[in-house]
Amino acid sequence: MEDTSNFNRHRQTITKSNSRKINNNRHRVRDNSTVDFNMEEGDSSEMWNNFSNNFRQVQSVLDRNRLLIQQVNENHQSRTHDSMVQNVSLIQELNGNISKVSSIYSDFNTDFTNMIHQRKNDV
């Protein structure tokens, strides 16, 4: 839960600084053009809602992975045949969860990039 409260504090700080509408919010991107990050209230809110939802999904999967790793360790210490067999499926689930986290971050990156490019084209 501490991670979530830190995230919320960080979000509030960024929201406050964005609400000031300072004109120095233009940033260079790879092609040396500039992007204006002064987003409309709805754009900023949508971006943070998407980020927050993605963060919650990732955190849920990581919490599940923590439990899976604990179970794998317990099974490994017991050294029984059944425990080792069970570890195969637990490790497969861990692998799938890592792919989920990667996919969620990739989707967020794509959404964020598209929003920035759309914003750039609207300016």
N, CA, C and O atoms as CSV, one atom per row, in Angstrom:
chain,resi,resn,atom,element,x,y,z
A,1,MET,N,N,0.808,-1.202,0.000
A,1,MET,CA,C,0.000,0.000,0.000
A,1,MET,C,C,0.853,1.269,0.000
A,1,MET,O,O,0.426,2.308,-0.503
A,2,GLU,N,N,2.066,1.182,0.568
A,2,GLU,CA,C,2.927,2.353,0.611
A,2,GLU,C,C,3.271,2.819,-0.791
A,2,GLU,O,O,3.356,4.021,-1.045
A,3,ASP,N,N,3.475,1.858,-1.721
A,3,ASP,CA,C,3.768,2.218,-3.112
A,3,ASP,C,C,2.629,3.028,-3.710
A,3,ASP,O,O,2.864,4.000,-4.428
A,4,THR,N,N,1.389,2.628,-3.416
A,4,THR,CA,C,0.231,3.333,-3.947
A,4,THR,C,C,0.139,4.741,-3.376
A,4,THR,O,O,-0.179,5.677,-4.108
A,5,SER,N,N,0.412,4.914,-2.074
A,5,SER,CA,C,0.341,6.246,-1.489
A,5,SER,C,C,1.461,7.131,-2.028
A,5,SER,O,O,1.255,8.328,-2.233
A,6,ASN,N,N,2.640,6.560,-2.261
A,6,ASN,CA,C,3.718,7.331,-2.882
A,6,ASN,C,C,3.328,7.754,-4.290
A,6,ASN,O,O,3.592,8.884,-4.701
A,7,PHE,N,N,2.700,6.844,-5.030
A,7,PHE,CA,C,2.243,7.153,-6.375
A,7,PHE,C,C,1.225,8.293,-6.326
A,7,PHE,O,O,1.306,9.230,-7.120
A,8,ASN,N,N,0.267,8.218,-5.395
A,8,ASN,CA,C,-0.753,9.266,-5.296
A,8,ASN,C,C,-0.138,10.616,-4.935
A,8,ASN,O,O,-0.555,11.644,-5.469
A,9,ARG,N,N,0.848,10.628,-4.036
A,9,ARG,CA,C,1.519,11.890,-3.694
A,9,ARG,C,C,2.242,12.456,-4.907
A,9,ARG,O,O,2.194,13.659,-5.164
A,10,HIS,N,N,2.915,11.577,-5.655
A,10,HIS,CA,C,3.627,12.001,-6.857
A,10,HIS,C,C,2.630,12.552,-7.883
A,10,HIS,O,O,2.882,13.572,-8.524
A,11,ARG,N,N,1.497,11.860,-8.028
A,11,ARG,CA,C,0.456,12.300,-8.968
A,11,ARG,C,C,-0.076,13.667,-8.578
A,11,ARG,O,O,-0.262,14.523,-9.443
A,12,GLN,N,N,-0.326,13.890,-7.290
A,12,GLN,CA,C,-0.825,15.186,-6.832
A,12,GLN,C,C,0.188,16.281,-7.111
A,12,GLN,O,O,-0.188,17.377,-7.528
A,13,THR,N,N,1.459,16.005,-6.890
A,13,THR,CA,C,2.512,16.990,-7.147
A,13,THR,C,C,2.548,17.355,-8.621
A,13,THR,O,O,2.634,18.531,-8.974
A,14,ILE,N,N,2.482,16.345,-9.482
A,14,ILE,CA,C,2.520,16.599,-10.921
A,14,ILE,C,C,1.262,17.342,-11.356
A,14,ILE,O,O,1.338,18.269,-12.162
A,15,THR,N,N,0.111,16.944,-10.831
A,15,THR,CA,C,-1.141,17.606,-11.193
A,15,THR,C,C,-1.102,19.075,-10.800
A,15,THR,O,O,-1.539,19.933,-11.567
A,16,LYS,N,N,-0.577,19.376,-9.601
A,16,LYS,CA,C,-0.458,20.765,-9.170
A,16,LYS,C,C,0.443,21.551,-10.097
A,16,LYS,O,O,0.115,22.673,-10.484
A,17,SER,N,N,1.593,20.964,-10.461
A,17,SER,CA,C,2.518,21.687,-11.324
A,17,SER,C,C,1.931,21.855,-12.724
A,17,SER,O,O,2.165,22.879,-13.366
A,18,ASN,N,N,1.171,20.865,-13.212
A,18,ASN,CA,C,0.542,20.992,-14.533
A,18,ASN,C,C,-0.567,22.022,-14.523
A,18,ASN,O,O,-0.796,22.694,-15.529
A,19,SER,N,N,-1.260,22.157,-13.404
A,19,SER,CA,C,-2.387,23.088,-13.356
A,19,SER,C,C,-1.936,24.540,-13.387
A,19,SER,O,O,-2.746,25.433,-13.636
A,20,ARG,N,N,-0.670,24.785,-13.139
A,20,ARG,CA,C,-0.164,26.160,-13.171
A,20,ARG,C,C,-0.034,26.690,-14.596
A,20,ARG,O,O,0.086,27.897,-14.807
A,21,LYS,N,N,-0.059,25.784,-15.569
A,21,LYS,CA,C,0.026,26.164,-16.985
A,21,LYS,C,C,1.225,27.056,-17.270
A,21,LYS,O,O,1.096,28.110,-17.893
A,22,ILE,N,N,2.396,26.621,-16.805
A,22,ILE,CA,C,3.629,27.364,-17.034
A,22,ILE,C,C,4.029,27.184,-18.494
A,22,ILE,O,O,3.924,26.080,-19.028
A,23,ASN,N,N,4.480,28.235,-19.137
A,23,ASN,CA,C,4.813,28.162,-20.551
A,23,ASN,C,C,6.118,27.450,-20.844
A,23,ASN,O,O,6.454,27.262,-22.013
A,24,ASN,N,N,6.855,27.053,-19.846
A,24,ASN,CA,C,8.116,26.367,-20.114
A,24,ASN,C,C,7.937,24.856,-20.169
A,24,ASN,O,O,8.900,24.115,-19.971
A,25,ASN,N,N,6.746,24.396,-20.429
A,25,ASN,CA,C,6.478,22.967,-20.500
A,25,ASN,C,C,6.655,22.418,-21.903
A,25,ASN,O,O,6.001,21.439,-22.263
A,26,ARG,N,N,7.508,23.013,-22.693
A,26,ARG,CA,C,7.809,22.495,-24.018
A,26,ARG,C,C,9.089,21.675,-23.910
A,26,ARG,O,O,10.074,22.126,-23.325
A,27,HIS,N,N,9.073,20.485,-24.468
A,27,HIS,CA,C,10.211,19.581,-24.348
A,27,HIS,C,C,10.634,19.090,-25.722
A,27,HIS,O,O,9.797,18.866,-26.596
A,28,ARG,N,N,11.926,18.924,-25.905
A,28,ARG,CA,C,12.465,18.397,-27.159
A,28,ARG,C,C,12.252,16.893,-27.196
A,28,ARG,O,O,12.401,16.201,-26.189
A,29,VAL,N,N,11.909,16.411,-28.354
A,29,VAL,CA,C,11.799,14.975,-28.571
A,29,VAL,C,C,12.883,14.570,-29.560
A,29,VAL,O,O,13.640,15.422,-30.025
A,30,ARG,N,N,12.972,13.288,-29.887
A,30,ARG,CA,C,14.082,12.767,-30.685
A,30,ARG,C,C,14.318,13.511,-31.993
A,30,ARG,O,O,15.467,13.690,-32.396
A,31,ASP,N,N,13.253,13.949,-32.664
A,31,ASP,CA,C,13.440,14.604,-33.958
A,31,ASP,C,C,13.684,16.106,-33.818
A,31,ASP,O,O,13.568,16.854,-34.789
A,32,ASN,N,N,14.025,16.544,-32.593
A,32,ASN,CA,C,14.335,17.941,-32.271
A,32,ASN,C,C,13.148,18.887,-32.412
A,32,ASN,O,O,13.318,20.103,-32.317
A,33,SER,N,N,11.951,18.351,-32.635
A,33,SER,CA,C,10.776,19.208,-32.579
A,33,SER,C,C,10.388,19.352,-31.107
A,33,SER,O,O,10.990,18.716,-30.242
A,34,THR,N,N,9.417,20.160,-30.831
A,34,THR,CA,C,9.002,20.329,-29.441
A,34,THR,C,C,7.578,19.855,-29.267
A,34,THR,O,O,6.772,19.886,-30.196
A,35,VAL,N,N,7.288,19.418,-28.064
A,35,VAL,CA,C,5.948,18.983,-27.704
A,35,VAL,C,C,5.514,19.802,-26.513
A,35,VAL,O,O,6.260,19.945,-25.544
A,36,ASP,N,N,4.322,20.335,-26.578
A,36,ASP,CA,C,3.777,21.128,-25.489
A,36,ASP,C,C,3.030,20.182,-24.552
A,36,ASP,O,O,2.040,19.567,-24.949
A,37,PHE,N,N,3.503,20.063,-23.305
A,37,PHE,CA,C,2.878,19.167,-22.345
A,37,PHE,C,C,1.795,19.844,-21.519
A,37,PHE,O,O,1.327,19.261,-20.541
A,38,ASN,N,N,1.390,21.028,-21.872
A,38,ASN,CA,C,0.261,21.676,-21.199
A,38,ASN,C,C,-1.018,21.059,-21.729
A,38,ASN,O,O,-1.619,21.573,-22.671
A,39,MET,N,N,-1.433,19.960,-21.125
A,39,MET,CA,C,-2.599,19.238,-21.599
A,39,MET,C,C,-3.859,19.851,-21.019
A,39,MET,O,O,-3.847,20.456,-19.948
A,40,GLU,N,N,-4.934,19.678,-21.749
A,40,GLU,CA,C,-6.227,20.082,-21.240
A,40,GLU,C,C,-6.551,19.225,-20.017
A,40,GLU,O,O,-5.999,18.138,-19.844
A,41,GLU,N,N,-7.432,19.716,-19.192
A,41,GLU,CA,C,-7.817,18.998,-17.974
A,41,GLU,C,C,-8.259,17.564,-18.277
A,41,GLU,O,O,-7.848,16.634,-17.583
A,42,GLY,N,N,-9.095,17.375,-19.309
A,42,GLY,CA,C,-9.589,16.042,-19.645
A,42,GLY,C,C,-8.484,15.122,-20.110
A,42,GLY,O,O,-8.468,13.944,-19.751
A,43,ASP,N,N,-7.538,15.647,-20.920
A,43,ASP,CA,C,-6.421,14.840,-21.402
A,43,ASP,C,C,-5.568,14.354,-20.242
A,43,ASP,O,O,-5.216,13.177,-20.162
A,44,SER,N,N,-5.245,15.268,-19.352
A,44,SER,CA,C,-4.411,14.927,-18.200
A,44,SER,C,C,-5.118,13.912,-17.310
A,44,SER,O,O,-4.511,12.948,-16.843
A,45,SER,N,N,-6.396,14.141,-17.083
A,45,SER,CA,C,-7.163,13.231,-16.239
A,45,SER,C,C,-7.238,11.837,-16.868
A,45,SER,O,O,-7.089,10.831,-16.176
A,46,GLU,N,N,-7.469,11.785,-18.176
A,46,GLU,CA,C,-7.540,10.501,-18.871
A,46,GLU,C,C,-6.207,9.770,-18.790
A,46,GLU,O,O,-6.162,8.566,-18.537
A,47,MET,N,N,-5.119,10.511,-19.007
A,47,MET,CA,C,-3.794,9.906,-18.946
A,47,MET,C,C,-3.540,9.328,-17.553
A,47,MET,O,O,-3.070,8.198,-17.423
A,48,TRP,N,N,-3.849,10.104,-16.514
A,48,TRP,CA,C,-3.592,9.613,-15.153
A,48,TRP,C,C,-4.500,8.454,-14.789
A,48,TRP,O,O,-4.081,7.545,-14.073
A,49,ASN,N,N,-5.743,8.469,-15.271
A,49,ASN,CA,C,-6.635,7.337,-15.008
A,49,ASN,C,C,-6.107,6.076,-15.665
A,49,ASN,O,O,-6.117,5.004,-15.059
A,50,ASN,N,N,-5.641,6.199,-16.919
A,50,ASN,CA,C,-5.058,5.038,-17.605
A,50,ASN,C,C,-3.817,4.542,-16.881
A,50,ASN,O,O,-3.640,3.341,-16.678
A,51,PHE,N,N,-2.961,5.479,-16.495
A,51,PHE,CA,C,-1.746,5.092,-15.783
A,51,PHE,C,C,-2.091,4.410,-14.467
A,51,PHE,O,O,-1.512,3.381,-14.118
A,52,SER,N,N,-3.033,4.988,-13.749
A,52,SER,CA,C,-3.438,4.425,-12.460
A,52,SER,C,C,-4.006,3.015,-12.625
A,52,SER,O,O,-3.682,2.120,-11.844
A,53,ASN,N,N,-4.845,2.816,-13.632
A,53,ASN,CA,C,-5.418,1.485,-13.878
A,53,ASN,C,C,-4.327,0.481,-14.243
A,53,ASN,O,O,-4.325,-0.648,-13.752
A,54,ASN,N,N,-3.401,0.897,-15.105
A,54,ASN,CA,C,-2.298,0.013,-15.475
A,54,ASN,C,C,-1.431,-0.308,-14.266
A,54,ASN,O,O,-1.011,-1.450,-14.078
A,55,PHE,N,N,-1.168,0.702,-13.450
A,55,PHE,CA,C,-0.360,0.494,-12.246
A,55,PHE,C,C,-1.029,-0.512,-11.319
A,55,PHE,O,O,-0.364,-1.392,-10.772
A,56,ARG,N,N,-2.340,-0.387,-11.140
A,56,ARG,CA,C,-3.066,-1.326,-10.277
A,56,ARG,C,C,-2.995,-2.749,-10.836
A,56,ARG,O,O,-2.803,-3.706,-10.086
A,57,GLN,N,N,-3.152,-2.881,-12.157
A,57,GLN,CA,C,-3.066,-4.208,-12.771
A,57,GLN,C,C,-1.682,-4.818,-12.552
A,57,GLN,O,O,-1.559,-5.980,-12.165
A,58,VAL,N,N,-0.661,-4.032,-12.801
A,58,VAL,CA,C,0.712,-4.520,-12.619
A,58,VAL,C,C,0.942,-4.905,-11.165
A,58,VAL,O,O,1.505,-5.963,-10.883
A,59,GLN,N,N,0.512,-4.056,-10.246
A,59,GLN,CA,C,0.726,-4.343,-8.828
A,59,GLN,C,C,0.028,-5.628,-8.412
A,59,GLN,O,O,0.568,-6.403,-7.622
A,60,SER,N,N,-1.164,-5.857,-8.937
A,60,SER,CA,C,-1.897,-7.081,-8.630
A,60,SER,C,C,-1.131,-8.317,-9.113
A,60,SER,O,O,-1.025,-9.309,-8.392
A,61,VAL,N,N,-0.605,-8.249,-10.323
A,61,VAL,CA,C,0.161,-9.379,-10.866
A,61,VAL,C,C,1.445,-9.581,-10.063
A,61,VAL,O,O,1.827,-10.717,-9.779
A,62,LEU,N,N,2.110,-8.489,-9.698
A,62,LEU,CA,C,3.347,-8.619,-8.916
A,62,LEU,C,C,3.074,-9.189,-7.528
A,62,LEU,O,O,3.871,-9.969,-7.008
A,63,ASP,N,N,1.954,-8.804,-6.933
A,63,ASP,CA,C,1.575,-9.383,-5.636
A,63,ASP,C,C,1.351,-10.884,-5.764
A,63,ASP,O,O,1.773,-11.664,-4.910
A,64,ARG,N,N,0.673,-11.279,-6.854
A,64,ARG,CA,C,0.452,-12.713,-7.102
A,64,ARG,C,C,1.786,-13.420,-7.288
A,64,ARG,O,O,1.976,-14.527,-6.785
A,65,ASN,N,N,2.711,-12.793,-8.004
A,65,ASN,CA,C,4.028,-13.401,-8.211
A,65,ASN,C,C,4.766,-13.597,-6.899
A,65,ASN,O,O,5.438,-14.611,-6.708
A,66,ARG,N,N,4.645,-12.636,-5.995
A,66,ARG,CA,C,5.295,-12.774,-4.691
A,66,ARG,C,C,4.788,-14.032,-3.986
A,66,ARG,O,O,5.572,-14.795,-3.421
A,67,LEU,N,N,3.467,-14.241,-4.024
A,67,LEU,CA,C,2.896,-15.435,-3.397
A,67,LEU,C,C,3.359,-16.712,-4.095
A,67,LEU,O,O,3.662,-17.710,-3.440
A,68,LEU,N,N,3.412,-16.676,-5.418
A,68,LEU,CA,C,3.878,-17.846,-6.167
A,68,LEU,C,C,5.327,-18.185,-5.821
A,68,LEU,O,O,5.667,-19.354,-5.638
A,69,ILE,N,N,6.168,-17.174,-5.734
A,69,ILE,CA,C,7.580,-17.396,-5.404
A,69,ILE,C,C,7.722,-17.987,-4.006
A,69,ILE,O,O,8.542,-18.880,-3.788
A,70,GLN,N,N,6.932,-17.496,-3.063
A,70,GLN,CA,C,6.972,-18.056,-1.713
A,70,GLN,C,C,6.588,-19.534,-1.737
A,70,GLN,O,O,7.215,-20.363,-1.078
A,71,GLN,N,N,5.535,-19.850,-2.515
A,71,GLN,CA,C,5.093,-21.241,-2.594
A,71,GLN,C,C,6.147,-22.115,-3.263
A,71,GLN,O,O,6.391,-23.239,-2.824
A,72,VAL,N,N,6.767,-21.612,-4.314
A,72,VAL,CA,C,7.832,-22.359,-4.993
A,72,VAL,C,C,8.976,-22.638,-4.018
A,72,VAL,O,O,9.498,-23.752,-3.978
A,73,ASN,N,N,9.366,-21.635,-3.235
A,73,ASN,CA,C,10.444,-21.822,-2.258
A,73,ASN,C,C,10.080,-22.856,-1.205
A,73,ASN,O,O,10.904,-23.699,-0.850
A,74,GLU,N,N,8.847,-22.797,-0.702
A,74,GLU,CA,C,8.405,-23.786,0.291
A,74,GLU,C,C,8.416,-25.196,-0.308
A,74,GLU,O,O,8.870,-26.151,0.321
A,75,ASN,N,N,7.909,-25.301,-1.524
A,75,ASN,CA,C,7.891,-26.607,-2.188
A,75,ASN,C,C,9.310,-27.126,-2.408
A,75,ASN,O,O,9.582,-28.313,-2.226
A,76,HIS,N,N,10.192,-26.241,-2.794
A,76,HIS,CA,C,11.576,-26.638,-3.049
A,76,HIS,C,C,12.243,-27.145,-1.766
A,76,HIS,O,O,12.996,-28.118,-1.790
A,77,GLN,N,N,11.960,-26.482,-0.662
A,77,GLN,CA,C,12.553,-26.898,0.613
A,77,GLN,C,C,12.020,-28.242,1.077
A,77,GLN,O,O,12.740,-28.996,1.731
A,78,SER,N,N,10.792,-28.550,0.756
A,78,SER,CA,C,10.218,-29.835,1.188
A,78,SER,C,C,10.806,-31.012,0.416
A,78,SER,O,O,10.864,-32.128,0.932
A,79,ARG,N,N,11.239,-30.770,-0.808
A,79,ARG,CA,C,11.918,-31.761,-1.648
A,79,ARG,C,C,11.104,-33.037,-1.880
A,79,ARG,O,O,11.670,-34.102,-2.122
A,80,THR,N,N,9.783,-32.925,-1.805
A,80,THR,CA,C,8.962,-34.093,-2.129
A,80,THR,C,C,8.649,-34.075,-3.616
A,80,THR,O,O,8.670,-33.025,-4.259
A,81,HIS,N,N,8.363,-35.244,-4.145
A,81,HIS,CA,C,8.068,-35.368,-5.573
A,81,HIS,C,C,6.864,-34.507,-5.961
A,81,HIS,O,O,6.913,-33.779,-6.952
A,82,ASP,N,N,5.802,-34.591,-5.194
A,82,ASP,CA,C,4.586,-33.823,-5.506
A,82,ASP,C,C,4.846,-32.318,-5.488
A,82,ASP,O,O,4.325,-31.582,-6.326
A,83,SER,N,N,5.648,-31.869,-4.537
A,83,SER,CA,C,5.964,-30.441,-4.454
A,83,SER,C,C,6.754,-29.975,-5.668
A,83,SER,O,O,6.526,-28.887,-6.196
A,84,MET,N,N,7.686,-30.817,-6.101
A,84,MET,CA,C,8.488,-30.452,-7.274
A,84,MET,C,C,7.621,-30.417,-8.533
A,84,MET,O,O,7.793,-29.551,-9.391
A,85,VAL,N,N,6.699,-31.354,-8.633
A,85,VAL,CA,C,5.781,-31.381,-9.774
A,85,VAL,C,C,4.903,-30.128,-9.755
A,85,VAL,O,O,4.664,-29.515,-10.795
A,86,GLN,N,N,4.430,-29.757,-8.576
A,86,GLN,CA,C,3.595,-28.551,-8.454
A,86,GLN,C,C,4.389,-27.302,-8.848
A,86,GLN,O,O,3.831,-26.362,-9.415
A,87,ASN,N,N,5.678,-27.296,-8.551
A,87,ASN,CA,C,6.507,-26.132,-8.901
A,87,ASN,C,C,6.539,-25.869,-10.404
A,87,ASN,O,O,6.667,-24.723,-10.832
A,88,VAL,N,N,6.425,-26.912,-11.191
A,88,VAL,CA,C,6.434,-26.724,-12.646
A,88,VAL,C,C,5.289,-25.799,-13.056
A,88,VAL,O,O,5.502,-24.845,-13.805
A,89,SER,N,N,4.091,-26.072,-12.577
A,89,SER,CA,C,2.942,-25.234,-12.951
A,89,SER,C,C,3.038,-23.844,-12.318
A,89,SER,O,O,2.626,-22.855,-12.925
A,90,LEU,N,N,3.581,-23.767,-11.100
A,90,LEU,CA,C,3.731,-22.454,-10.461
A,90,LEU,C,C,4.725,-21.588,-11.234
A,90,LEU,O,O,4.497,-20.393,-11.419
A,91,ILE,N,N,5.811,-22.182,-11.678
A,91,ILE,CA,C,6.821,-21.439,-12.436
A,91,ILE,C,C,6.265,-21.049,-13.805
A,91,ILE,O,O,6.581,-19.972,-14.312
A,92,GLN,N,N,5.448,-21.902,-14.406
A,92,GLN,CA,C,4.808,-21.546,-15.673
A,92,GLN,C,C,3.868,-20.350,-15.484
A,92,GLN,O,O,3.808,-19.465,-16.338
A,93,GLU,N,N,3.140,-20.326,-14.370
A,93,GLU,CA,C,2.264,-19.185,-14.086
A,93,GLU,C,C,3.084,-17.913,-13.881
A,93,GLU,O,O,2.715,-16.840,-14.360
A,94,LEU,N,N,4.204,-18.045,-13.162
A,94,LEU,CA,C,5.092,-16.893,-12.985
A,94,LEU,C,C,5.557,-16.346,-14.335
A,94,LEU,O,O,5.552,-15.135,-14.556
A,95,ASN,N,N,5.946,-17.222,-15.209
A,95,ASN,CA,C,6.400,-16.830,-16.535
A,95,ASN,C,C,5.289,-16.087,-17.291
A,95,ASN,O,O,5.535,-15.051,-17.909
A,96,GLY,N,N,4.087,-16.620,-17.234
A,96,GLY,CA,C,2.948,-15.960,-17.881
A,96,GLY,C,C,2.671,-14.592,-17.279
A,96,GLY,O,O,2.339,-13.647,-17.994
A,97,ASN,N,N,2.807,-14.490,-15.960
A,97,ASN,CA,C,2.567,-13.211,-15.293
A,97,ASN,C,C,3.604,-12.164,-15.682
A,97,ASN,O,O,3.282,-10.984,-15.819
A,98,ILE,N,N,4.838,-12.597,-15.858
A,98,ILE,CA,C,5.882,-11.661,-16.283
A,98,ILE,C,C,5.547,-11.136,-17.680
A,98,ILE,O,O,5.750,-9.956,-17.968
A,99,SER,N,N,5.041,-12.001,-18.534
A,99,SER,CA,C,4.617,-11.568,-19.869
A,99,SER,C,C,3.453,-10.579,-19.779
A,99,SER,O,O,3.394,-9.618,-20.547
A,100,LYS,N,N,2.529,-10.812,-18.843
A,100,LYS,CA,C,1.397,-9.880,-18.645
A,100,LYS,C,C,1.894,-8.500,-18.258
A,100,LYS,O,O,1.457,-7.493,-18.814
A,101,VAL,N,N,2.817,-8.462,-17.295
A,101,VAL,CA,C,3.356,-7.172,-16.835
A,101,VAL,C,C,4.034,-6.451,-17.996
A,101,VAL,O,O,3.837,-5.252,-18.188
A,102,SER,N,N,4.816,-7.169,-18.750
A,102,SER,CA,C,5.496,-6.586,-19.904
A,102,SER,C,C,4.478,-6.040,-20.904
A,102,SER,O,O,4.663,-4.952,-21.449
A,103,SER,N,N,3.428,-6.777,-21.139
A,103,SER,CA,C,2.388,-6.357,-22.076
A,103,SER,C,C,1.650,-5.113,-21.573
A,103,SER,O,O,1.360,-4.208,-22.355
A,104,ILE,N,N,1.353,-5.065,-20.295
A,104,ILE,CA,C,0.665,-3.900,-19.722
A,104,ILE,C,C,1.525,-2.656,-19.866
A,104,ILE,O,O,1.032,-1.598,-20.260
A,105,TYR,N,N,2.817,-2.779,-19.546
A,105,TYR,CA,C,3.721,-1.629,-19.701
A,105,TYR,C,C,3.842,-1.222,-21.171
A,105,TYR,O,O,3.881,-0.033,-21.486
A,106,SER,N,N,3.902,-2.190,-22.052
A,106,SER,CA,C,3.992,-1.893,-23.479
A,106,SER,C,C,2.739,-1.160,-23.966
A,106,SER,O,O,2.834,-0.180,-24.705
A,107,ASP,N,N,1.567,-1.643,-23.547
A,107,ASP,CA,C,0.311,-0.985,-23.928
A,107,ASP,C,C,0.255,0.440,-23.401
A,107,ASP,O,O,-0.168,1.356,-24.106
A,108,PHE,N,N,0.685,0.620,-22.162
A,108,PHE,CA,C,0.684,1.967,-21.592
A,108,PHE,C,C,1.625,2.875,-22.378
A,108,PHE,O,O,1.286,4.021,-22.677
A,109,ASN,N,N,2.795,2.364,-22.708
A,109,ASN,CA,C,3.763,3.143,-23.470
A,109,ASN,C,C,3.170,3.559,-24.820
A,109,ASN,O,O,3.311,4.708,-25.239
A,110,THR,N,N,2.516,2.628,-25.485
A,110,THR,CA,C,1.898,2.919,-26.777
A,110,THR,C,C,0.802,3.975,-26.623
A,110,THR,O,O,0.749,4.931,-27.397
A,111,ASP,N,N,-0.073,3.803,-25.624
A,111,ASP,CA,C,-1.144,4.768,-25.401
A,111,ASP,C,C,-0.588,6.153,-25.102
A,111,ASP,O,O,-1.070,7.153,-25.634
A,112,PHE,N,N,0.422,6.203,-24.252
A,112,PHE,CA,C,1.016,7.482,-23.869
A,112,PHE,C,C,1.669,8.153,-25.083
A,112,PHE,O,O,1.500,9.351,-25.308
A,113,THR,N,N,2.410,7.370,-25.851
A,113,THR,CA,C,3.073,7.905,-27.039
A,113,THR,C,C,2.051,8.417,-28.046
A,113,THR,O,O,2.219,9.497,-28.612
A,114,ASN,N,N,0.997,7.646,-28.269
A,114,ASN,CA,C,-0.060,8.086,-29.190
A,114,ASN,C,C,-0.712,9.373,-28.720
A,114,ASN,O,O,-1.004,10.255,-29.527
A,115,MET,N,N,-0.943,9.485,-27.420
A,115,MET,CA,C,-1.561,10.692,-26.888
A,115,MET,C,C,-0.640,11.898,-27.099
A,115,MET,O,O,-1.106,12.976,-27.467
A,116,ILE,N,N,0.654,11.720,-26.871
A,116,ILE,CA,C,1.609,12.818,-27.057
A,116,ILE,C,C,1.670,13.214,-28.534
A,116,ILE,O,O,1.678,14.402,-28.856
A,117,HIS,N,N,1.712,12.227,-29.430
A,117,HIS,CA,C,1.751,12.543,-30.860
A,117,HIS,C,C,0.451,13.233,-31.303
A,117,HIS,O,O,0.485,14.164,-32.109
A,118,GLN,N,N,-0.682,12.778,-30.779
A,118,GLN,CA,C,-1.955,13.417,-31.107
A,118,GLN,C,C,-1.951,14.851,-30.624
A,118,GLN,O,O,-2.401,15.758,-31.323
A,119,ARG,N,N,-1.441,15.045,-29.423
A,119,ARG,CA,C,-1.361,16.389,-28.831
A,119,ARG,C,C,-0.456,17.271,-29.681
A,119,ARG,O,O,-0.750,18.443,-29.914
A,120,LYS,N,N,0.645,16.690,-30.138
A,120,LYS,CA,C,1.595,17.428,-30.974
A,120,LYS,C,C,0.929,17.830,-32.290
A,120,LYS,O,O,1.126,18.949,-32.765
A,121,ASN,N,N,0.146,16.935,-32.879
A,121,ASN,CA,C,-0.524,17.226,-34.135
A,121,ASN,C,C,-1.643,18.248,-33.981
A,121,ASN,O,O,-1.956,18.975,-34.924
A,122,ASP,N,N,-2.252,18.309,-32.787
A,122,ASP,CA,C,-3.333,19.271,-32.535
A,122,ASP,C,C,-2.807,20.688,-32.355
A,122,ASP,O,O,-3.548,21.656,-32.524
A,123,VAL,N,N,-1.521,20.809,-32.011
A,123,VAL,CA,C,-0.942,22.138,-31.734
A,123,VAL,C,C,-0.570,22.853,-32.964
A,123,VAL,O,O,-0.073,23.978,-32.898
